[in-house]
C-alpha cells in the first residue's frame, strides 16, 4: 500500500514492472490503470470523471477495493489487522510483551516486503575525465 500510494515509490517498484508487463500483454485489468495510484482513482467513475457519477453502485464506497490496487491492498491490510484482533491468543503471560512481539513481527514483515518490492537503485558512477 505504501509503495503504490506514491508515484515516486511506485515508479521504482516491482509493481510497476509487473503492471508494464500486463500492459504490454494487453491485460489492462492488471496493468498501470489498476496499480498506478495517480491514475487508478479514476476507475470508480463513469468516463473517469467524478461529475458523471459512479461506474456501478458502490464503486466509490462499498466496492472500492476492486476498482484500484491501492484500495485492494488497503482492504487486504485491514482484513489482516481485523483477523489479528479476532483471532488473538496470548503468546506470553504479559499483554505488553504480546504487543511488542506483534509489533516486531508486523514491522519486520513490512520491511521485508518493502525491500522485496522496491527495486534497488544503482549508484551512478561519474566517468573520470
N, C-alpha and C positions, 0 to 999 in steps of 0.2 A: 504494500500500500504506500509506504514511504517512497519507494523507488519510482513507481509510476505516477505519484502525486505531483512531482515537479518535472518540468521539461528538461532541466539540466541532468538530473539523475536518470530519467527515462532514456534520454539520448545516449547515455553511457552504459546502458544495461543490456543484459542478455534478452530481456523482454523485447527491446527494440529490434534486436537481430531476429528474434522469432517472429515478431509482427511483420517485419520486412519480408521474411521468407514466405509467410502466408499471403502477403500482398502480391508477391511475385507469382505465386501459385494460383492467384485469383480467388483466394478463400478470404474474402473481405470480413466475414464474421469474426475471424480470429486475427485480423490484421491491425494496422495502426488506427483505423476508425473505431475499433473497440478498446485498444490498450492505451493509446496516446491521450492522456487526460486533457490536453489542451484543445482537442477536437471532439473527443468521445462524449463529452457532456451534451453535445447536440443530438445524440441518438435518441433521447427521450422525447423529442419534439417533432411534430409534423414539419416536413421540409427543412428540418434542422433549425426551426425558428420558434422560440417560445411564444411568440404572438399568435402562432397558428394552433396552439394547444398541444396536448399530449398525442403521441403516436397511437397509443392504445390506453385503455383505462388503467391507471396506476403506474404508467411508465415513468412518472416523475416522483412517485411516492412509494407505494407498496411493492411494486415490481422493479424498482430502480436497480437492484443488483444484477439484473440480466441485460441492462442497457449499456453498461461500460465496465471496463476492467477494474477501475478504482473502486467502484461501488461493490463489485463482486468480491474483490479481496477484502474490503472492509466488512462485508457480510460474513465471510468465512472467519475473519479475525474475531468478530463479535460472537459468533457461534462457539468458537473455541473458548472464549472468556466465559460465556454462559455455561458451557459444559463443565468448566473448571469449578464454577460456583455450585452447580447442581450435584456434580459427582465427587466433590471434595471429601477426602478421607484424611484423617490425621496421619502425618508422617512421623512426628515426634510427640513428646508429651507436652510441648510448649507451642502454643499458637504462633508466637512471634518467630520461632525457629522455622515453622512451616511456611510462614510468609516470606522469610528470607530465602528459603530453598526454592519456593515457587518463583520469586523474583529473579533469582540467579538462573534458573532454568529458562525462564522467559527471555532474559537478557542475552544469554548465551545462544539460544535458538535464533533470536532476532539478528544478532551479529553474524552468526553462521550463514544464514540465508542472504543477508545483505552482501556479505563478501562473495557468496556464491553467484549472486545475480548481477553485481556491478562488475563491469569489465575493468581490468587493470589498465591504467593509463601508462603508456611507455614514456619515460622522460625523453625530451628532445635533447639531442646532443648537438652542440654547436660545432660546426666543422672548423678545424684550425685554419687560420689564414695562411 
